Amino acid sequence: MFTETSDAFGDVKMPLQERVVDKLADMLFASDMILDMLHDERSFKYAGHLTSVEPSVRRVYDQINELMKQLTD
């Protein structure tokens, strides 16, 4: 019996640029979620010390967003 599987990097049938953009979108979404968590008042009282990572996460978000614009324009 033959079962089709995909590799850990996504569907290899997709063009490389689409796969790269897809993974960048995952990273953009994750960094946006982190920023939201850092601004959530309920989380802040338990982990306010994590606000020190916000500038780095913001830079990552902005850089990924720029890369996606370059690859999709």
MMTF fields as JSON, N, C-alpha, C and O atoms, coordinates in Angstrom:
{
  "mmtfVersion": "1.0.0",
  "mmtfProducer": "UNKNOWN",
  "numBonds": 291,
  "numAtoms": 292,
  "numGroups": 73,
  "numChains": 1,
  "numModels": 1,
  "chainsPerModel": [1],
  "groupsPerChain": [73],
  "chainIdList": ["A"],
  "bondAtomList": [4, 2, 8, 6, 12, 10, 16, 14, 20, 18, 24, 22, 28, 26, 32, 30, 36, 34, 40, 38, 44, 42, 48, 46, 52, 50, 56, 54, 60, 58, 64, 62, 68, 66, 72, 70, 76, 74, 80, 78, 84, 82, 88, 86, 92, 90, 96, 94, 100, 98, 104, 102, 108, 106, 112, 110, 116, 114, 120, 118, 124, 122, 128, 126, 132, 130, 136, 134, 140, 138, 144, 142, 148, 146, 152, 150, 156, 154, 160, 158, 164, 162, 168, 166, 172, 170, 176, 174, 180, 178, 184, 182, 188, 186, 192, 190, 196, 194, 200, 198, 204, 202, 208, 206, 212, 210, 216, 214, 220, 218, 224, 222, 228, 226, 232, 230, 236, 234, 240, 238, 244, 242, 248, 246, 252, 250, 256, 254, 260, 258, 264, 262, 268, 266, 272, 270, 276, 274, 280, 278, 284, 282, 288, 286],
  "bondOrderList": [1, 1, 1, 1, 1, 1, 1, 1, 1, 1, 1, 1, 1, 1, 1, 1, 1, 1, 1, 1, 1, 1, 1, 1, 1, 1, 1, 1, 1, 1, 1, 1, 1, 1, 1, 1, 1, 1, 1, 1, 1, 1, 1, 1, 1, 1, 1, 1, 1, 1, 1, 1, 1, 1, 1, 1, 1, 1, 1, 1, 1, 1, 1, 1, 1, 1, 1, 1, 1, 1, 1, 1],
  "groupList": [{"groupName": "MET", "atomNameList": ["N", "CA", "C", "O"], "elementList": ["N", "C", "C", "O"], "formalChargeList": [0, 0, 0, 0], "bondAtomList": [1, 0, 2, 1, 3, 2], "bondOrderList": [1, 1, 2], "singleLetterCode": "M", "chemCompType": "L-PEPTIDE LINKING"}, {"groupName": "PHE", "atomNameList": ["N", "CA", "C", "O"], "elementList": ["N", "C", "C", "O"], "formalChargeList": [0, 0, 0, 0], "bondAtomList": [1, 0, 2, 1, 3, 2], "bondOrderList": [1, 1, 2], "singleLetterCode": "F", "chemCompType": "L-PEPTIDE LINKING"}, {"groupName": "THR", "atomNameList": ["N", "CA", "C", "O"], "elementList": ["N", "C", "C", "O"], "formalChargeList": [0, 0, 0, 0], "bondAtomList": [1, 0, 2, 1, 3, 2], "bondOrderList": [1, 1, 2], "singleLetterCode": "T", "chemCompType": "L-PEPTIDE LINKING"}, {"groupName": "GLU", "atomNameList": ["N", "CA", "C", "O"], "elementList": ["N", "C", "C", "O"], "formalChargeList": [0, 0, 0, 0], "bondAtomList": [1, 0, 2, 1, 3, 2], "bondOrderList": [1, 1, 2], "singleLetterCode": "E", "chemCompType": "L-PEPTIDE LINKING"}, {"groupName": "SER", "atomNameList": ["N", "CA", "C", "O"], "elementList": ["N", "C", "C", "O"], "formalChargeList": [0, 0, 0, 0], "bondAtomList": [1, 0, 2, 1, 3, 2], "bondOrderList": [1, 1, 2], "singleLetterCode": "S", "chemCompType": "L-PEPTIDE LINKING"}, {"groupName": "ASP", "atomNameList": ["N", "CA", "C", "O"], "elementList": ["N", "C", "C", "O"], "formalChargeList": [0, 0, 0, 0], "bondAtomList": [1, 0, 2, 1, 3, 2], "bondOrderList": [1, 1, 2], "singleLetterCode": "D", "chemCompType": "L-PEPTIDE LINKING"}, {"groupName": "ALA", "atomNameList": ["N", "CA", "C", "O"], "elementList": ["N", "C", "C", "O"], "formalChargeList": [0, 0, 0, 0], "bondAtomList": [1, 0, 2, 1, 3, 2], "bondOrderList": [1, 1, 2], "singleLetterCode": "A", "chemCompType": "L-PEPTIDE LINKING"}, {"groupName": "GLY", "atomNameList": ["N", "CA", "C", "O"], "elementList": ["N", "C", "C", "O"], "formalChargeList": [0, 0, 0, 0], "bondAtomList": [1, 0, 2, 1, 3, 2], "bondOrderList": [1, 1, 2], "singleLetterCode": "G", "chemCompType": "PEPTIDE LINKING"}, {"groupName": "VAL", "atomNameList": ["N", "CA", "C", "O"], "elementList": ["N", "C", "C", "O"], "formalChargeList": [0, 0, 0, 0], "bondAtomList": [1, 0, 2, 1, 3, 2], "bondOrderList": [1, 1, 2], "singleLetterCode": "V", "chemCompType": "L-PEPTIDE LINKING"}, {"groupName": "LYS", "atomNameList": ["N", "CA", "C", "O"], "elementList": ["N", "C", "C", "O"], "formalChargeList": [0, 0, 0, 0], "bondAtomList": [1, 0, 2, 1, 3, 2], "bondOrderList": [1, 1, 2], "singleLetterCode": "K", "chemCompType": "L-PEPTIDE LINKING"}, {"groupName": "PRO", "atomNameList": ["N", "CA", "C", "O"], "elementList": ["N", "C", "C", "O"], "formalChargeList": [0, 0, 0, 0], "bondAtomList": [1, 0, 2, 1, 3, 2], "bondOrderList": [1, 1, 2], "singleLetterCode": "P", "chemCompType": "L-PEPTIDE LINKING"}, {"groupName": "LEU", "atomNameList": ["N", "CA", "C", "O"], "elementList": ["N", "C", "C", "O"], "formalChargeList": [0, 0, 0, 0], "bondAtomList": [1, 0, 2, 1, 3, 2], "bondOrderList": [1, 1, 2], "singleLetterCode": "L", "chemCompType": "L-PEPTIDE LINKING"}, {"groupName": "GLN", "atomNameList": ["N", "CA", "C", "O"], "elementList": ["N", "C", "C", "O"], "formalChargeList": [0, 0, 0, 0], "bondAtomList": [1, 0, 2, 1, 3, 2], "bondOrderList": [1, 1, 2], "singleLetterCode": "Q", "chemCompType": "L-PEPTIDE LINKING"}, {"groupName": "ARG", "atomNameList": ["N", "CA", "C", "O"], "elementList": ["N", "C", "C", "O"], "formalChargeList": [0, 0, 0, 0], "bondAtomList": [1, 0, 2, 1, 3, 2], "bondOrderList": [1, 1, 2], "singleLetterCode": "R", "chemCompType": "L-PEPTIDE LINKING"}, {"groupName": "ILE", "atomNameList": ["N", "CA", "C", "O"], "elementList": ["N", "C", "C", "O"], "formalChargeList": [0, 0, 0, 0], "bondAtomList": [1, 0, 2, 1, 3, 2], "bondOrderList": [1, 1, 2], "singleLetterCode": "I", "chemCompType": "L-PEPTIDE LINKING"}, {"groupName": "HIS", "atomNameList": ["N", "CA", "C", "O"], "elementList": ["N", "C", "C", "O"], "formalChargeList": [0, 0, 0, 0], "bondAtomList": [1, 0, 2, 1, 3, 2], "bondOrderList": [1, 1, 2], "singleLetterCode": "H", "chemCompType": "L-PEPTIDE LINKING"}, {"groupName": "TYR", "atomNameList": ["N", "CA", "C", "O"], "elementList": ["N", "C", "C", "O"], "formalChargeList": [0, 0, 0, 0], "bondAtomList": [1, 0, 2, 1, 3, 2], "bondOrderList": [1, 1, 2], "singleLetterCode": "Y", "chemCompType": "L-PEPTIDE LINKING"}, {"groupName": "ASN", "atomNameList": ["N", "CA", "C", "O"], "elementList": ["N", "C", "C", "O"], "formalChargeList": [0, 0, 0, 0], "bondAtomList": [1, 0, 2, 1, 3, 2], "bondOrderList": [1, 1, 2], "singleLetterCode": "N", "chemCompType": "L-PEPTIDE LINKING"}],
  "groupTypeList": [0, 1, 2, 3, 2, 4, 5, 6, 1, 7, 5, 8, 9, 0, 10, 11, 12, 3, 13, 8, 8, 5, 9, 11, 6, 5, 0, 11, 1, 6, 4, 5, 0, 14, 11, 5, 0, 11, 15, 5, 3, 13, 4, 1, 9, 16, 6, 7, 15, 11, 2, 4, 8, 3, 10, 4, 8, 13, 13, 8, 16, 5, 12, 14, 17, 3, 11, 0, 9, 12, 11, 2, 5],
  "groupIdList": [1, 2, 3, 4, 5, 6, 7, 8, 9, 10, 11, 12, 13, 14, 15, 16, 17, 18, 19, 20, 21, 22, 23, 24, 25, 26, 27, 28, 29, 30, 31, 32, 33, 34, 35, 36, 37, 38, 39, 40, 41, 42, 43, 44, 45, 46, 47, 48, 49, 50, 51, 52, 53, 54, 55, 56, 57, 58, 59, 60, 61, 62, 63, 64, 65, 66, 67, 68, 69, 70, 71, 72, 73],
  "secStructList": [7, 7, 7, 7, 7, 7, 5, 6, 6, 5, 7, 6, 6, 1, 7, 2, 2, 2, 2, 2, 2, 2, 2, 2, 2, 2, 2, 2, 2, 2, 2, 2, 2, 2, 2, 2, 2, 2, 2, 7, 2, 2, 2, 2, 2, 2, 2, 4, 4, 4, 4, 4, 4, 2, 2, 2, 2, 2, 2, 2, 2, 2, 2, 2, 2, 2, 2, 2, 2, 2, 2, 2, 7],
  "xCoordList": [0.847, 0.0, 0.895, 1.831, 0.607, 1.383, 0.64, -0.53, 1.326, 0.738, 1.57, 2.783, 0.919, 1.648, 1.877, 0.951, 3.101, 3.43, 4.123, 4.629, 4.143, 4.869, 6.01, 5.972, 7.022, 8.17, 7.858, 6.79, 8.791, 8.597, 8.532, 8.106, 8.937, 8.962, 7.755, 7.744, 6.767, 5.552, 5.455, 6.266, 4.472, 4.215, 5.265, 5.32, 6.093, 7.177, 6.675, 7.453, 5.397, 4.838, 4.6, 4.458, 4.555, 4.396, 5.721, 6.785, 5.666, 6.913, 7.627, 6.996, 8.943, 9.756, 9.325, 9.217, 9.081, 8.696, 7.408, 7.292, 6.443, 5.191, 5.422, 4.805, 6.312, 6.61, 7.302, 7.015, 8.224, 8.928, 7.943, 7.963, 7.088, 6.095, 5.148, 4.761, 4.777, 3.886, 4.525, 3.866, 5.789, 6.482, 6.701, 6.616, 6.981, 7.101, 5.772, 5.745, 4.674, 3.352, 3.125, 2.547, 3.58, 3.481, 4.264, 3.791, 5.47, 6.307, 5.698, 5.758, 5.116, 4.471, 3.291, 3.117, 2.492, 1.345, 1.801, 1.213, 2.842, 3.332, 3.879, 3.621, 4.629, 5.164, 4.048, 4.13, 3.011, 1.861, 1.145, 0.711, 1.031, 0.407, 1.222, 0.655, 2.543, 3.413, 3.198, 3.074, 3.153, 2.924, 1.572, 1.459, 0.553, -0.762, -0.715, -1.308, -0.004, 0.106, 0.809, 0.432, 1.823, 2.567, 1.723, 1.976, 0.714, -0.145, -1.429, -2.218, -1.636, -2.825, -2.663, -1.739, -3.543, -3.451, -3.441, -2.769, -4.176, -4.222, -2.86, -2.46, -2.144, -0.812, 0.224, 1.183, 0.023, 1.02, 1.291, 2.438, 0.245, 0.475, 1.252, 1.837, 1.262, 2.005, 3.385, 4.296, 3.53, 4.788, 5.209, 5.657, 5.069, 5.437, 6.892, 7.251, 7.735, 9.159, 9.422, 10.495, 8.463, 8.643, 8.505, 8.794, 8.065, 7.931, 9.285, 9.34, 10.36, 11.687, 11.96, 12.845, 11.216, 11.417, 10.607, 10.804, 9.706, 8.837, 9.593, 9.229, 10.628, 11.324, 11.917, 11.89, 12.439, 13.004, 11.918, 12.082, 10.822, 9.713, 9.141, 8.797, 9.041, 8.543, 9.467, 8.989, 10.784, 11.739, 11.57, 11.576, 11.42, 11.206, 9.944, 9.95, 8.869, 7.604, 7.802, 7.373, 8.44, 8.635, 9.523, 9.255, 10.571, 11.47, 10.769, 10.929, 10.003, 9.273, 8.231, 8.038, 7.568, 6.574, 7.221, 6.65, 8.393, 9.108, 9.515, 9.374, 10.019, 10.387, 9.19, 9.299, 8.055, 6.857, 6.428, 6.005, 6.535, 6.193, 7.11, 6.656, 8.397, 9.356, 9.061, 9.168, 8.693, 8.464, 7.118, 6.946, 6.179, 4.84, 4.496, 3.441, 5.361, 5.087, 5.516, 5.362],
  "yCoordList": [-1.179, 0.0, 1.245, 1.34, 2.186, 3.414, 4.555, 4.807, 5.238, 6.393, 7.612, 7.619, 8.652, 9.875, 10.681, 10.911, 11.099, 11.922, 13.188, 13.247, 14.185, 15.407, 15.567, 15.036, 16.307, 16.483, 17.501, 18.113, 17.671, 18.572, 20.031, 20.873, 20.35, 21.729, 22.083, 23.124, 21.251, 21.566, 20.747, 19.858, 21.059, 20.332, 20.686, 21.823, 19.723, 19.985, 20.232, 20.611, 20.024, 20.3, 21.791, 22.249, 22.537, 23.99, 24.601, 24.107, 25.678, 26.368, 26.873, 27.191, 26.937, 27.326, 28.68, 28.838, 29.651, 30.982, 30.921, 31.591, 30.125, 29.99, 29.349, 29.742, 28.358, 27.706, 28.667, 28.676, 29.483, 30.465, 31.497, 31.818, 32.015, 33.008, 32.41, 33.086, 31.156, 30.491, 30.407, 30.673, 30.043, 29.954, 31.332, 31.493, 32.321, 33.692, 34.161, 34.862, 33.774, 34.137, 33.504, 34.131, 32.261, 31.61, 32.391, 32.6, 32.823, 33.582, 34.946, 35.414, 35.575, 36.871, 36.728, 37.539, 35.703, 35.439, 35.168, 35.687, 34.359, 34.038, 35.275, 35.472, 36.108, 37.309, 38.286, 38.977, 38.351, 39.191, 38.68, 39.468, 37.373, 36.791, 37.108, 37.401, 37.053, 37.375, 38.824, 39.119, 39.723, 41.141, 41.329, 42.101, 40.63, 40.71, 40.193, 40.785, 39.085, 38.527, 39.497, 39.627, 40.172, 41.116, 42.318, 42.953, 42.63, 43.782, 43.399, 44.27, 42.124, 41.644, 41.923, 41.417, 42.712, 43.106, 41.912, 41.941, 40.869, 39.694, 39.019, 38.54, 38.977, 38.366, 39.271, 38.802, 40.573, 41.537, 41.413, 41.524, 41.185, 41.134, 39.888, 39.864, 38.853, 37.638, 37.598, 36.933, 38.311, 38.214, 39.568, 39.661, 40.599, 41.934, 42.051, 42.898, 41.194, 41.223, 40.85, 41.142, 40.216, 39.821, 40.988, 40.844, 42.135, 43.285, 43.706, 44.428, 43.267, 43.614, 42.973, 43.428, 41.925, 41.285, 41.965, 41.675, 42.86, 43.482, 44.161, 43.945, 44.975, 45.618, 44.608, 44.833, 43.517, 42.492, 41.811, 41.586, 41.488, 40.849, 41.808, 41.392, 43.075, 44.084, 44.167, 44.277, 44.114, 44.148, 42.917, 43.021, 41.764, 40.53, 40.658, 40.33, 41.135, 41.321, 42.247, 41.925, 43.38, 44.356, 43.801, 44.031, 43.076, 42.509, 41.438, 41.39, 40.594, 39.553, 40.185, 39.743, 41.211, 41.892, 42.486, 42.4, 43.079, 43.637, 42.544, 42.71, 41.433, 40.321, 39.816, 39.543, 39.697, 39.217, 40.188, 39.768, 41.477, 42.471, 42.325, 42.396, 42.12, 41.965, 40.721, 40.745, 39.647, 38.388, 38.311, 37.513, 39.117, 39.027, 40.167, 40.144, 41.155, 42.276, 41.936, 42.755],
  "zCoordList": [0.0, 0.0, 0.0, 0.794, -0.883, -1.001, -0.327, -0.616, 0.568, 1.243, 0.91, 1.121, 0.386, 0.057, 1.329, 2.107, 1.529, 2.683, 2.21, 1.09, 3.056, 2.723, 3.714, 4.824, 3.293, 4.175, 5.263, 5.272, 6.167, 7.305, 6.886, 7.676, 5.678, 5.219, 4.365, 3.708, 4.369, 3.626, 2.362, 2.104, 1.604, 0.372, -0.668, -1.138, -1.027, -1.963, -3.377, -4.253, -3.606, -4.922, -5.126, -6.26, -4.049, -4.145, -4.583, -4.208, -5.377, -5.729, -4.474, -3.467, -4.559, -3.412, -2.845, -1.629, -3.72, -3.232, -2.416, -1.39, -2.863, -2.107, -0.753, 0.237, -0.703, 0.567, 1.527, 2.724, 0.989, 1.821, 2.355, 3.543, 1.49, 1.909, 2.943, 3.896, 2.761, 3.718, 5.096, 6.101, 5.153, 6.447, 7.055, 8.272, 6.223, 6.731, 7.315, 8.326, 6.677, 7.192, 8.563, 9.452, 8.733, 10.05, 11.094, 12.211, 10.72, 11.651, 11.964, 13.101, 10.957, 11.156, 12.113, 13.023, 11.902, 12.764, 14.197, 15.146, 14.353, 15.694, 16.399, 17.587, 15.684, 16.331, 16.681, 17.697, 15.859, 16.174, 17.432, 18.272, 17.549, 18.747, 19.992, 21.045, 19.884, 21.025, 21.442, 22.63, 20.472, 20.791, 21.473, 22.426, 20.994, 21.64, 23.074, 23.977, 23.275, 24.624, 25.564, 26.729, 25.058, 25.892, 26.286, 27.31, 25.469, 25.756, 26.491, 26.858, 26.703, 27.403, 28.895, 29.532, 29.433, 30.847, 31.792, 32.823, 31.449, 32.327, 32.399, 33.46, 31.278, 31.265, 31.903, 32.516, 31.755, 32.223, 33.714, 34.147, 34.502, 35.944, 36.369, 37.452, 35.523, 35.851, 35.195, 35.688, 34.089, 33.35, 32.796, 31.653, 33.588, 33.154, 32.748, 31.93, 33.324, 32.996, 31.535, 31.007, 30.887, 29.489, 28.518, 27.33, 29.014, 28.111, 27.542, 26.547, 28.157, 27.639, 26.282, 25.557, 25.924, 24.623, 23.521, 22.341, 23.891, 22.891, 21.751, 20.595, 22.009, 20.886, 19.893, 18.684, 20.403, 19.515, 18.693, 17.494, 19.341, 18.629, 17.587, 16.481, 17.933, 16.984, 15.762, 14.633, 15.983, 14.863, 13.969, 12.742, 14.596, 13.837, 12.988, 11.801, 13.601, 12.89, 11.689, 10.581, 11.901, 10.824, 9.705, 8.526, 10.075, 9.069, 8.235, 7.015, 8.889, 8.164, 7.25, 6.117, 7.742, 6.929, 5.675, 4.588, 5.815, 4.662, 3.674, 2.462, 4.197, 3.323, 2.523, 1.328, 3.192, 2.505, 1.412, 0.334, 1.686, 0.664, -0.556, -1.698, -0.297, -1.393, -2.226, -3.452, -1.556, -2.26, -2.963, -3.885, -2.547, -3.129, -4.074, -4.708, -4.179, -5.105, -6.51, -7.417]
}
